[in-house]
């Protein structure tokens, strides 16, 4: 059936304004979203996402068709590479546009969690070009990472990500995906330790009053041993991880009984503790960890076991969680020490993430596994 579809457009948009009605018609026809006799009659671009997309530019596309009876979506989201040169260079080096494209093309239907529908995907990584068009998630609301996750949101996300991890647990196909890195893949080793070390002068100069000397001292030691930490994290890899489970990438209804995941650019073969720790360190305020943290870890592990994973003890999970507390210090460090975070919301998010992400390693006594 795919052979009967029209060809893809010959170009990929560099800015949202490059997406014209003619271009979008060809894109949606080529993926079977609209039939060959239906075209995009008019198109409106709207900004979306503010400055919080480190590696991508987002825009809403509001569409009218020549055939009013079509069931094709009229609101969709365009995703193209960031215009910030430093961020884009890192994204290309780490292969994040490749990972998201492969997820939608090959893995989405095999991963048993609700994920956003992809309408069109294309890339030419040698040229630095990448484009995704996905459904707008209109029936749910994106999580508020700035203000932090509610306990029901954390509970639901952890249960869903346990299903994801169980579905890919020690799956033999993982080793056949040459585009899927581990935390110590050569390109990861070439890029990520430098991000951590490059951020430390800024953190030492500006962040001791907000984080405390203990946390910054731990950061220094982590930076010194980052390659070793990456290798130990990779040695614990047993499943497919989302890699960027934080509230900006999860949508909920009011009581968190419905959920949907987006943004699959950071897929990695890793320990399941990686996704769990990343969610908590990016999106959970310190006082919530103090009250609910260990119960939430037990909830996740119990769900993983319920999904059929019986060869992974809680003690092993806890030790790997502590290790990931060290590894994940680089994520918020990158937002204050290098990457362009865009507008004021992006800068506020970086501050909040730094406060959470460097609190958790201390609270979890992660130094004992350094």
C-alpha contacts under 8 A as a table, 3 or more apart, distances in Angstrom:
res1	aa1	res2	aa2	distance
1	X	4	X	5.52
1	X	5	X	7.21
2	X	5	X	5.34
5	X	29	X	7.00
5	X	30	X	5.39
5	X	31	X	7.08
5	X	32	X	6.62
6	X	26	X	7.53
6	X	29	X	6.27
6	X	30	X	4.76
6	X	36	X	7.49
7	X	26	X	7.51
7	X	30	X	5.37
8	X	26	X	6.23
8	X	27	X	5.63
8	X	30	X	5.22
8	X	31	X	7.91
9	X	12	X	7.44
9	X	23	X	6.45
9	X	26	X	5.71
9	X	27	X	5.94
12	X	122	X	7.76
12	X	123	X	7.80
12	X	129	X	6.59
12	X	130	X	6.93
12	X	131	X	6.54
13	X	16	X	6.74
13	X	17	X	7.90
13	X	18	X	5.04
13	X	19	X	6.06
13	X	80	X	7.41
13	X	131	X	7.16
14	X	18	X	6.52
14	X	80	X	7.02
14	X	81	X	7.66
14	X	129	X	7.58
15	X	18	X	5.43
15	X	19	X	7.57
15	X	80	X	7.45
16	X	19	X	5.61
16	X	45	X	7.12
16	X	58	X	7.95
16	X	59	X	6.48
16	X	78	X	7.39
17	X	20	X	7.01
17	X	45	X	7.36
19	X	23	X	5.96
19	X	24	X	6.33
20	X	23	X	5.13
20	X	24	X	6.07
20	X	43	X	7.10
21	X	24	X	5.18
21	X	25	X	6.01
21	X	40	X	5.36
21	X	41	X	6.54
21	X	42	X	5.99
21	X	43	X	5.84
22	X	25	X	5.15
22	X	26	X	6.48
22	X	39	X	7.92
22	X	40	X	7.00
23	X	26	X	5.33
23	X	27	X	6.28
24	X	27	X	4.96
24	X	28	X	6.05
24	X	40	X	6.87
25	X	28	X	5.40
25	X	29	X	5.99
25	X	39	X	5.28
25	X	40	X	5.26
26	X	29	X	5.17
26	X	30	X	5.97
27	X	30	X	5.23
27	X	31	X	6.56
27	X	120	X	6.54
28	X	31	X	5.33
28	X	32	X	6.20
28	X	33	X	5.11
28	X	34	X	5.75
28	X	119	X	6.97
28	X	120	X	6.59
29	X	32	X	5.08
29	X	33	X	5.95
29	X	34	X	5.06
29	X	35	X	5.75
29	X	36	X	5.91
30	X	33	X	7.74
31	X	34	X	7.88
31	X	119	X	6.88
31	X	120	X	6.06
32	X	35	X	6.22
33	X	72	X	6.33
33	X	119	X	6.61
34	X	38	X	6.12
34	X	39	X	7.60
34	X	70	X	7.74
34	X	72	X	6.31
35	X	38	X	5.58
36	X	39	X	7.51
38	X	65	X	6.83
38	X	66	X	6.01
38	X	67	X	5.93
38	X	70	X	7.98
39	X	65	X	5.68
39	X	66	X	5.54
39	X	67	X	7.52
40	X	43	X	7.20
40	X	63	X	6.73
40	X	64	X	5.98
40	X	65	X	4.48
40	X	66	X	6.21
41	X	63	X	7.59
41	X	64	X	5.50
41	X	65	X	4.77
41	X	66	X	5.19
42	X	63	X	5.95
42	X	64	X	5.23
42	X	65	X	6.92
43	X	61	X	6.68
43	X	62	X	5.72
43	X	63	X	4.75
43	X	64	X	6.53
44	X	61	X	5.79
44	X	62	X	5.06
44	X	63	X	6.59
45	X	59	X	6.50
45	X	60	X	5.78
45	X	61	X	5.00
45	X	62	X	6.49
46	X	59	X	5.68
46	X	60	X	4.95
46	X	61	X	6.51
46	X	62	X	7.77
47	X	50	X	7.31
47	X	58	X	7.00
47	X	59	X	4.86
47	X	60	X	6.17
48	X	58	X	5.52
48	X	59	X	4.87
48	X	60	X	5.97
49	X	52	X	6.17
49	X	53	X	6.76
49	X	58	X	6.20
49	X	59	X	7.62
50	X	53	X	7.44
50	X	342	X	7.56
50	X	343	X	6.67
50	X	345	X	7.41
50	X	346	X	7.58
51	X	54	X	7.57
51	X	341	X	5.93
51	X	342	X	4.13
51	X	343	X	4.73
51	X	344	X	7.55
51	X	345	X	6.69
51	X	346	X	5.14
52	X	341	X	6.17
52	X	342	X	6.68
52	X	343	X	7.65
52	X	345	X	7.05
52	X	346	X	4.72
52	X	349	X	7.83
53	X	56	X	5.33
53	X	57	X	6.48
53	X	58	X	7.62
53	X	82	X	7.88
53	X	341	X	7.48
54	X	82	X	7.15
54	X	87	X	6.74
54	X	339	X	7.09
54	X	340	X	6.95
54	X	341	X	6.13
55	X	81	X	6.20
55	X	82	X	5.07
55	X	87	X	5.91
55	X	88	X	6.19
55	X	91	X	6.29
56	X	79	X	6.30
56	X	80	X	5.55
56	X	81	X	4.47
56	X	82	X	4.17
56	X	83	X	7.80
57	X	78	X	7.94
57	X	79	X	5.71
57	X	80	X	5.35
57	X	81	X	5.89
57	X	82	X	5.13
57	X	83	X	7.41
58	X	77	X	6.78
58	X	78	X	5.57
58	X	79	X	4.85
58	X	80	X	6.80
59	X	77	X	5.75
59	X	78	X	5.19
59	X	79	X	6.89
60	X	75	X	6.92
60	X	76	X	5.80
60	X	77	X	4.60
60	X	78	X	6.19
60	X	136	X	7.87
61	X	74	X	7.85
61	X	75	X	5.66
61	X	76	X	5.21
61	X	77	X	5.89
61	X	78	X	6.83
62	X	74	X	5.71
62	X	75	X	4.69
62	X	76	X	6.71
63	X	73	X	7.89
63	X	74	X	4.73
63	X	75	X	6.20
64	X	68	X	7.94
64	X	74	X	6.36
65	X	68	X	6.18
65	X	70	X	7.69
67	X	70	X	5.88
73	X	76	X	6.88
73	X	135	X	7.28
75	X	135	X	7.03
75	X	136	X	6.00
76	X	133	X	6.66
76	X	134	X	5.75
76	X	135	X	4.69
76	X	136	X	4.67
77	X	133	X	5.52
77	X	134	X	5.25
77	X	135	X	6.12
77	X	136	X	5.66
78	X	131	X	7.28
78	X	132	X	5.89
78	X	133	X	4.67
78	X	134	X	6.71
79	X	131	X	5.76
79	X	132	X	5.04
79	X	133	X	6.26
80	X	129	X	7.77
80	X	130	X	5.73
80	X	131	X	4.84
80	X	132	X	6.62
81	X	88	X	6.66
81	X	129	X	7.10
81	X	130	X	6.34
81	X	131	X	7.56
82	X	85	X	7.61
82	X	87	X	6.94
82	X	88	X	5.78
83	X	88	X	7.00
84	X	87	X	5.49
84	X	88	X	6.10
84	X	340	X	7.13
85	X	88	X	5.12
85	X	89	X	6.06
86	X	89	X	5.26
86	X	90	X	6.43
86	X	339	X	7.19
87	X	90	X	5.27
87	X	91	X	6.17
87	X	339	X	6.07
87	X	340	X	7.17
88	X	91	X	4.90
88	X	92	X	6.09
89	X	92	X	5.24
89	X	93	X	6.12
90	X	93	X	5.05
90	X	94	X	6.09
90	X	191	X	7.54
91	X	94	X	5.23
91	X	95	X	6.10
91	X	96	X	5.60
91	X	97	X	7.15
92	X	95	X	5.09
92	X	96	X	6.60
92	X	97	X	7.08
92	X	125	X	7.33
92	X	128	X	7.02
93	X	187	X	6.81
93	X	191	X	7.83
94	X	187	X	6.30
94	X	188	X	6.58
94	X	191	X	7.78
95	X	98	X	5.30
95	X	99	X	6.33
95	X	179	X	7.64
96	X	99	X	5.06
96	X	100	X	6.44
96	X	265	X	4.56
96	X	266	X	5.82
96	X	267	X	7.89
97	X	100	X	5.42
97	X	101	X	6.33
97	X	123	X	7.87
97	X	125	X	7.89
97	X	130	X	6.56
97	X	265	X	5.91
98	X	101	X	5.26
98	X	102	X	6.17
98	X	123	X	7.66
98	X	125	X	7.52
98	X	179	X	7.19
98	X	265	X	7.58
99	X	102	X	5.25
99	X	103	X	6.14
99	X	179	X	6.67
99	X	180	X	6.83
99	X	264	X	6.91
99	X	265	X	5.37
99	X	266	X	6.87
99	X	267	X	6.25
100	X	103	X	5.03
100	X	104	X	6.48
100	X	263	X	7.21
100	X	264	X	4.76
100	X	265	X	4.48
100	X	266	X	7.54
100	X	267	X	7.50
101	X	104	X	5.45
101	X	105	X	6.15
101	X	121	X	6.33
101	X	122	X	7.34
101	X	123	X	7.79
101	X	132	X	7.79
102	X	105	X	4.97
102	X	106	X	5.57
102	X	107	X	7.00
103	X	106	X	5.47
103	X	107	X	4.72
103	X	108	X	5.68
103	X	264	X	6.79
104	X	107	X	6.10
104	X	108	X	5.24
104	X	118	X	6.47
105	X	108	X	7.17
106	X	109	X	7.28
106	X	110	X	7.86
107	X	110	X	5.14
107	X	111	X	6.26
108	X	111	X	5.33
108	X	115	X	7.28
109	X	112	X	7.41
111	X	164	X	5.96
111	X	167	X	6.72
111	X	168	X	7.87
112	X	163	X	6.68
112	X	164	X	5.96
112	X	167	X	7.14
113	X	160	X	6.21
113	X	161	X	7.51
113	X	163	X	7.10
113	X	164	X	6.31
113	X	260	X	7.59
113	X	261	X	7.70
114	X	259	X	6.74
114	X	260	X	4.87
114	X	261	X	6.21
115	X	260	X	5.24
115	X	261	X	4.70
115	X	262	X	6.03
116	X	134	X	6.87
116	X	135	X	6.44
116	X	137	X	7.17
116	X	260	X	6.60
116	X	261	X	6.36
116	X	262	X	5.77
117	X	134	X	5.74
117	X	135	X	5.53
118	X	121	X	7.27
118	X	132	X	7.33
118	X	133	X	6.17
118	X	134	X	4.33
118	X	135	X	6.39
119	X	132	X	7.61
119	X	133	X	5.35
119	X	134	X	5.11
119	X	135	X	6.74
120	X	131	X	7.82
120	X	132	X	5.64
120	X	133	X	5.01
120	X	134	X	6.93
121	X	130	X	7.84
121	X	131	X	5.81
121	X	132	X	4.59
121	X	133	X	6.53
122	X	130	X	5.94
122	X	131	X	5.45
122	X	132	X	6.70
123	X	129	X	5.52
123	X	130	X	4.16
123	X	131	X	6.23
124	X	127	X	5.47
124	X	128	X	6.26
124	X	129	X	5.04
124	X	130	X	6.29
125	X	128	X	4.64
125	X	129	X	5.59
125	X	130	X	6.95
126	X	129	X	7.63
137	X	140	X	6.02
137	X	141	X	7.66
137	X	251	X	7.79
138	X	141	X	7.43
139	X	253	X	7.62
140	X	251	X	5.67
140	X	252	X	5.20
140	X	253	X	5.06
140	X	258	X	7.90
140	X	259	X	7.57
141	X	251	X	5.12
141	X	252	X	5.38
141	X	253	X	6.23
142	X	247	X	7.11
142	X	248	X	6.25
142	X	249	X	7.15
142	X	250	X	5.83
142	X	251	X	4.09
142	X	252	X	6.31
143	X	149	X	7.08
143	X	247	X	4.61
143	X	248	X	5.61
143	X	249	X	7.39
143	X	250	X	5.85
143	X	251	X	5.60
143	X	252	X	6.69
144	X	147	X	5.67
144	X	148	X	5.92
144	X	149	X	6.69
144	X	247	X	6.04
144	X	248	X	6.61
145	X	148	X	4.80
145	X	149	X	6.51
145	X	246	X	7.15
145	X	247	X	4.89
145	X	248	X	5.78
145	X	282	X	7.51
145	X	283	X	5.34
145	X	349	X	7.31
146	X	283	X	7.66
146	X	348	X	7.27
146	X	349	X	5.32
146	X	352	X	6.62
148	X	247	X	7.78
148	X	283	X	5.08
148	X	284	X	5.39
148	X	285	X	6.11
149	X	153	X	6.07
149	X	154	X	6.38
149	X	247	X	6.92
149	X	283	X	5.63
149	X	284	X	5.57
149	X	285	X	7.76
150	X	153	X	5.21
150	X	154	X	6.37
150	X	284	X	7.97
151	X	154	X	5.08
151	X	155	X	6.12
151	X	288	X	7.94
152	X	155	X	5.03
152	X	156	X	6.14
152	X	255	X	7.13
152	X	256	X	6.06
153	X	156	X	5.30
153	X	157	X	6.08
153	X	252	X	7.51
153	X	255	X	7.92
153	X	256	X	5.41
154	X	157	X	5.20
154	X	158	X	6.05
154	X	296	X	7.79
155	X	158	X	5.31
155	X	159	X	6.28
155	X	296	X	6.77
155	X	299	X	7.53
155	X	300	X	7.95
156	X	159	X	5.21
156	X	160	X	6.26
156	X	256	X	6.53
156	X	257	X	7.18
156	X	259	X	7.71
157	X	160	X	5.20
157	X	161	X	6.08
157	X	259	X	7.67
158	X	161	X	5.17
158	X	162	X	6.10
158	X	276	X	6.94
158	X	296	X	7.89
158	X	299	X	7.69
158	X	300	X	5.45
159	X	162	X	5.16
159	X	163	X	6.64
159	X	299	X	7.57
159	X	300	X	5.87
159	X	303	X	6.06
159	X	304	X	7.92
160	X	163	X	5.18
160	X	164	X	6.50
161	X	164	X	4.86
161	X	165	X	6.16
161	X	275	X	7.79
162	X	165	X	5.08
162	X	166	X	6.06
162	X	300	X	6.31
162	X	301	X	7.62
162	X	303	X	6.10
162	X	304	X	4.98
162	X	307	X	7.65
163	X	166	X	5.13
163	X	167	X	6.17
163	X	303	X	7.58
163	X	304	X	6.69
163	X	307	X	6.39
164	X	167	X	5.30
164	X	168	X	6.70
164	X	240	X	7.79
164	X	241	X	7.95
165	X	168	X	5.42
165	X	169	X	5.82
165	X	239	X	5.83
165	X	240	X	6.27
165	X	241	X	6.82
165	X	272	X	6.44
165	X	304	X	7.52
166	X	169	X	4.92
166	X	239	X	7.71
166	X	304	X	6.20
166	X	307	X	6.03
166	X	308	X	6.83
166	X	309	X	6.22
168	X	171	X	5.18
168	X	174	X	7.95
168	X	239	X	5.24
168	X	240	X	5.75
169	X	238	X	5.98
169	X	239	X	4.67
169	X	240	X	7.38
169	X	309	X	7.43
170	X	174	X	7.82
170	X	238	X	5.07
170	X	239	X	5.61
171	X	174	X	5.85
171	X	239	X	7.01
172	X	175	X	6.09
172	X	176	X	7.51
173	X	176	X	5.20
173	X	177	X	6.91
174	X	177	X	5.68
174	X	180	X	7.75
174	X	239	X	7.69
174	X	240	X	7.32
174	X	269	X	7.28
175	X	178	X	7.38
177	X	180	X	5.46
178	X	181	X	7.64
180	X	267	X	6.96
180	X	268	X	5.86
180	X	269	X	6.74
181	X	184	X	7.77
181	X	185	X	5.66
181	X	188	X	7.90
181	X	267	X	7.82
181	X	268	X	5.39
181	X	269	X	6.26
182	X	185	X	5.27
182	X	188	X	7.97
182	X	234	X	5.70
182	X	237	X	7.45
182	X	268	X	5.62
182	X	269	X	5.07
182	X	270	X	6.29
183	X	188	X	6.30
183	X	189	X	7.78
183	X	230	X	5.51
183	X	231	X	6.97
183	X	233	X	6.56
183	X	234	X	5.12
183	X	268	X	7.28
183	X	269	X	7.63
183	X	270	X	7.12
184	X	187	X	7.98
184	X	188	X	5.81
184	X	189	X	5.63
184	X	227	X	7.57
184	X	230	X	5.31
184	X	231	X	5.32
184	X	233	X	7.89
184	X	234	X	5.85
185	X	188	X	5.17
185	X	189	X	6.19
186	X	189	X	5.11
186	X	190	X	6.09
187	X	190	X	4.91
187	X	191	X	6.19
188	X	191	X	5.32
188	X	192	X	5.55
189	X	192	X	5.90
189	X	193	X	6.43
189	X	227	X	6.62
189	X	230	X	7.76
190	X	193	X	7.12
190	X	194	X	7.49
191	X	194	X	5.66
191	X	195	X	6.63
192	X	195	X	5.07
192	X	196	X	6.52
192	X	330	X	7.79
193	X	196	X	5.15
193	X	197	X	6.16
193	X	223	X	6.99
193	X	226	X	5.82
193	X	227	X	6.60
194	X	197	X	5.09
194	X	198	X	5.68
195	X	198	X	5.12
195	X	199	X	6.21
195	X	330	X	7.12
195	X	333	X	7.93
195	X	334	X	6.18
195	X	337	X	7.97
195	X	338	X	7.46
196	X	199	X	5.35
196	X	200	X	6.60
196	X	223	X	5.91
196	X	226	X	7.99
196	X	330	X	5.21
196	X	333	X	6.54
196	X	334	X	6.81
197	X	200	X	5.36
197	X	201	X	7.89
197	X	223	X	5.53
197	X	224	X	7.81
198	X	201	X	6.81
198	X	337	X	6.81
198	X	338	X	7.56
199	X	202	X	5.59
199	X	203	X	6.33
199	X	333	X	5.86
199	X	334	X	6.33
199	X	336	X	7.15
199	X	337	X	4.13
199	X	338	X	6.59
200	X	203	X	4.94
200	X	204	X	5.92
200	X	219	X	7.54
200	X	220	X	7.01
200	X	223	X	7.87
200	X	333	X	7.72
200	X	337	X	7.36
201	X	204	X	5.16
201	X	205	X	6.06
202	X	205	X	5.14
202	X	206	X	5.92
202	X	207	X	7.60
202	X	336	X	7.58
202	X	337	X	5.90
203	X	206	X	5.30
203	X	207	X	4.90
203	X	208	X	7.11
203	X	216	X	7.37
203	X	333	X	7.67
203	X	336	X	7.78
203	X	337	X	7.30
204	X	207	X	5.97
204	X	208	X	6.17
204	X	216	X	6.77
205	X	208	X	7.28
206	X	209	X	7.50
207	X	210	X	5.29
207	X	211	X	5.90
207	X	212	X	7.72
207	X	216	X	7.83
208	X	211	X	5.19
208	X	212	X	4.90
208	X	213	X	5.59
208	X	216	X	6.44
209	X	212	X	5.72
209	X	213	X	7.84
210	X	355	X	7.42
211	X	214	X	7.95
211	X	215	X	6.07
211	X	216	X	6.89
211	X	355	X	6.48
211	X	358	X	7.06
211	X	359	X	7.30
212	X	215	X	5.69
212	X	216	X	6.56
213	X	216	X	5.15
213	X	217	X	5.88
214	X	217	X	5.16
214	X	218	X	6.22
214	X	362	X	7.82
215	X	218	X	5.07
215	X	219	X	6.23
215	X	358	X	6.23
215	X	359	X	7.05
215	X	361	X	7.84
215	X	362	X	6.56
216	X	219	X	4.83
216	X	220	X	6.34
217	X	220	X	5.12
217	X	221	X	6.48
218	X	221	X	5.16
218	X	222	X	6.08
218	X	367	X	7.23
219	X	222	X	5.00
219	X	223	X	6.06
219	X	329	X	7.37
220	X	223	X	5.18
220	X	224	X	6.37
221	X	224	X	5.11
221	X	225	X	6.41
222	X	225	X	5.17
222	X	226	X	5.59
222	X	229	X	7.80
222	X	326	X	6.53
222	X	327	X	7.84
222	X	370	X	7.50
223	X	226	X	5.09
225	X	228	X	5.39
225	X	229	X	6.25
226	X	229	X	4.98
226	X	230	X	6.11
226	X	327	X	7.43
227	X	230	X	5.05
227	X	231	X	6.23
228	X	231	X	5.09
228	X	232	X	6.27
229	X	232	X	5.17
229	X	233	X	6.10
229	X	323	X	7.43
229	X	326	X	7.59
229	X	327	X	6.43
229	X	370	X	7.75
230	X	233	X	5.09
230	X	234	X	6.11
230	X	327	X	6.84
231	X	234	X	5.08
231	X	235	X	6.16
232	X	235	X	5.06
232	X	236	X	6.62
233	X	236	X	5.37
233	X	237	X	6.83
233	X	270	X	7.17
233	X	271	X	7.02
233	X	320	X	7.60
233	X	323	X	7.06
233	X	324	X	7.13
233	X	327	X	7.79
234	X	237	X	5.17
234	X	269	X	7.85
234	X	270	X	6.13
234	X	271	X	7.52
236	X	270	X	6.64
236	X	271	X	5.35
236	X	320	X	7.61
237	X	269	X	5.79
237	X	270	X	3.74
237	X	271	X	4.34
237	X	272	X	7.72
238	X	269	X	6.87
238	X	270	X	5.83
238	X	271	X	5.57
238	X	272	X	7.37
239	X	269	X	5.63
239	X	270	X	5.72
239	X	271	X	6.39
239	X	272	X	6.64
240	X	267	X	7.11
240	X	268	X	6.01
240	X	269	X	4.71
240	X	270	X	6.27
240	X	272	X	7.94
241	X	267	X	5.72
241	X	268	X	5.31
241	X	269	X	5.87
241	X	270	X	5.97
241	X	271	X	7.54
241	X	272	X	6.61
241	X	274	X	7.37
241	X	275	X	6.27
242	X	245	X	6.31
242	X	264	X	6.29
242	X	266	X	6.44
242	X	267	X	4.81
242	X	268	X	6.75
242	X	275	X	6.62
243	X	264	X	7.64
243	X	265	X	7.93
243	X	266	X	4.80
243	X	267	X	5.02
243	X	268	X	6.00
243	X	274	X	7.20
243	X	275	X	5.89
243	X	278	X	7.81
244	X	249	X	7.47
244	X	263	X	7.60
244	X	264	X	7.41
244	X	265	X	7.85
244	X	266	X	5.89
244	X	267	X	7.67
244	X	275	X	7.10
244	X	278	X	7.05
244	X	279	X	7.76
245	X	249	X	6.44
245	X	250	X	7.50
245	X	275	X	5.94
245	X	276	X	7.79
245	X	278	X	6.26
245	X	279	X	5.15
246	X	249	X	5.66
246	X	250	X	6.83
246	X	278	X	6.87
246	X	279	X	4.83
246	X	280	X	7.87
246	X	282	X	5.96
246	X	283	X	5.90
247	X	250	X	5.17
247	X	251	X	7.65
247	X	279	X	7.47
247	X	282	X	7.88
247	X	283	X	6.01
248	X	251	X	7.92
249	X	261	X	5.96
249	X	262	X	5.10
249	X	263	X	6.01
250	X	259	X	6.95
250	X	260	X	5.74
250	X	261	X	4.72
250	X	262	X	6.23
251	X	259	X	5.45
251	X	260	X	5.07
251	X	261	X	6.44
252	X	255	X	7.63
252	X	256	X	5.15
252	X	257	X	7.38
252	X	258	X	5.59
252	X	259	X	4.58
252	X	260	X	6.71
253	X	256	X	5.17
253	X	257	X	6.56
253	X	258	X	5.49
253	X	259	X	6.84
254	X	257	X	7.76
255	X	258	X	7.77
256	X	259	X	6.52
263	X	266	X	7.94
264	X	267	X	5.87
270	X	274	X	6.72
271	X	274	X	5.60
271	X	320	X	7.26
272	X	275	X	5.88
272	X	276	X	6.75
272	X	317	X	7.94
273	X	276	X	5.04
273	X	277	X	5.82
273	X	317	X	6.33
273	X	318	X	7.87
273	X	320	X	5.95
273	X	321	X	4.96
273	X	324	X	6.77
274	X	277	X	5.37
274	X	278	X	6.03
274	X	320	X	7.98
274	X	321	X	6.93
274	X	324	X	5.71
275	X	278	X	5.10
275	X	279	X	6.15
276	X	279	X	5.36
276	X	280	X	6.45
276	X	297	X	7.92
276	X	321	X	7.74
277	X	280	X	5.22
277	X	281	X	5.94
277	X	321	X	6.14
277	X	324	X	6.43
277	X	325	X	6.48
277	X	328	X	7.85
278	X	281	X	5.20
278	X	282	X	5.88
278	X	324	X	7.99
278	X	328	X	6.70
279	X	282	X	5.47
279	X	283	X	5.81
279	X	284	X	7.43
280	X	283	X	5.45
280	X	284	X	4.98
280	X	289	X	7.90
281	X	284	X	6.12
281	X	325	X	7.85
281	X	353	X	7.29
281	X	356	X	5.46
281	X	357	X	4.46
281	X	358	X	7.80
281	X	360	X	6.24
282	X	332	X	7.92
282	X	353	X	5.24
282	X	356	X	6.31
282	X	357	X	5.93
283	X	353	X	7.24
283	X	356	X	7.55
284	X	288	X	6.39
284	X	289	X	6.85
284	X	356	X	6.92
285	X	288	X	5.43
285	X	289	X	6.67
285	X	356	X	6.03
286	X	289	X	5.14
286	X	290	X	6.29
286	X	356	X	6.19
286	X	359	X	6.88
286	X	360	X	7.33
287	X	290	X	5.02
287	X	291	X	6.34
288	X	291	X	5.21
288	X	292	X	5.61
288	X	293	X	6.77
289	X	292	X	5.22
289	X	293	X	4.13
289	X	294	X	7.64
289	X	360	X	7.98
290	X	293	X	6.06
290	X	363	X	7.97
292	X	295	X	5.46
292	X	296	X	6.13
293	X	296	X	5.22
293	X	297	X	6.40
294	X	297	X	5.06
294	X	298	X	6.27
295	X	298	X	5.11
295	X	299	X	6.14
296	X	299	X	4.92
296	X	300	X	6.27
297	X	300	X	5.21
297	X	301	X	6.26
298	X	301	X	5.09
298	X	302	X	5.97
298	X	314	X	7.70
299	X	302	X	5.22
299	X	303	X	6.29
300	X	303	X	5.22
300	X	304	X	6.27
301	X	304	X	5.01
301	X	305	X	6.30
301	X	314	X	6.70
301	X	317	X	7.86
302	X	305	X	5.18
302	X	306	X	6.14
303	X	306	X	4.84
303	X	307	X	6.17
304	X	307	X	5.14
304	X	308	X	6.79
304	X	309	X	5.84
305	X	308	X	5.23
305	X	309	X	4.68
305	X	310	X	5.63
306	X	309	X	7.19
309	X	312	X	6.72
310	X	313	X	7.73
312	X	316	X	6.60
312	X	317	X	7.04
313	X	316	X	5.27
313	X	317	X	6.30
314	X	317	X	4.86
314	X	318	X	6.00
315	X	318	X	5.10
315	X	319	X	6.25
316	X	319	X	5.21
316	X	320	X	6.22
317	X	320	X	5.17
317	X	321	X	5.99
318	X	321	X	4.87
318	X	322	X	6.27
319	X	322	X	5.21
319	X	323	X	6.41
319	X	369	X	7.45
320	X	323	X	4.92
320	X	324	X	6.11
321	X	324	X	5.04
321	X	325	X	6.23
322	X	325	X	5.02
322	X	326	X	6.86
322	X	361	X	6.99
322	X	364	X	6.41
322	X	365	X	7.25
322	X	366	X	4.70
322	X	369	X	6.83
323	X	326	X	5.34
323	X	327	X	6.46
323	X	366	X	6.49
323	X	369	X	6.27
323	X	370	X	7.29
324	X	327	X	4.76
324	X	328	X	5.74
325	X	328	X	5.38
325	X	329	X	6.57
325	X	357	X	7.92
325	X	360	X	6.77
325	X	361	X	5.06
325	X	364	X	7.90
325	X	366	X	6.43
326	X	329	X	5.59
326	X	361	X	6.37
326	X	366	X	6.67
326	X	367	X	7.96
326	X	370	X	7.64
327	X	330	X	6.49
328	X	331	X	5.59
328	X	332	X	7.85
328	X	357	X	7.41
329	X	332	X	6.24
329	X	333	X	6.33
329	X	357	X	6.09
329	X	358	X	6.25
330	X	333	X	4.89
330	X	334	X	5.96
331	X	334	X	5.39
331	X	335	X	6.95
332	X	335	X	5.18
332	X	336	X	6.78
332	X	350	X	6.39
332	X	353	X	5.63
332	X	354	X	4.89
332	X	357	X	6.47
333	X	336	X	5.48
333	X	337	X	5.82
333	X	354	X	6.64
334	X	337	X	5.11
334	X	338	X	5.42
334	X	339	X	5.96
335	X	338	X	6.09
335	X	339	X	5.28
335	X	340	X	7.23
335	X	341	X	6.54
335	X	350	X	5.53
336	X	339	X	7.10
336	X	350	X	6.33
336	X	351	X	7.45
336	X	354	X	7.86
341	X	346	X	4.98
341	X	347	X	5.80
341	X	350	X	7.49
342	X	345	X	7.92
342	X	346	X	5.67
342	X	347	X	7.02
343	X	346	X	5.34
343	X	347	X	6.50
344	X	347	X	5.06
344	X	348	X	6.12
345	X	348	X	5.05
345	X	349	X	6.05
346	X	349	X	5.06
346	X	350	X	6.23
347	X	350	X	5.05
347	X	351	X	6.43
348	X	351	X	5.16
348	X	352	X	6.30
349	X	352	X	5.13
349	X	353	X	5.98
350	X	353	X	5.13
350	X	354	X	6.06
351	X	354	X	5.16
351	X	355	X	6.30
352	X	355	X	5.18
352	X	356	X	6.31
353	X	356	X	5.18
353	X	357	X	5.65
354	X	357	X	5.11
354	X	358	X	5.92
355	X	358	X	5.71
355	X	359	X	6.14
356	X	359	X	5.16
356	X	360	X	6.38
357	X	360	X	5.77
357	X	361	X	7.45
358	X	361	X	6.02
358	X	362	X	7.24
359	X	362	X	5.51
359	X	363	X	6.24
360	X	363	X	4.91
360	X	364	X	5.87
361	X	364	X	5.21
361	X	365	X	5.97
361	X	366	X	4.99
361	X	367	X	7.38
362	X	365	X	5.03
362	X	366	X	6.28
362	X	367	X	7.49
363	X	366	X	7.78
365	X	368	X	6.18
366	X	369	X	5.76
366	X	370	X	6.87
367	X	370	X	4.97
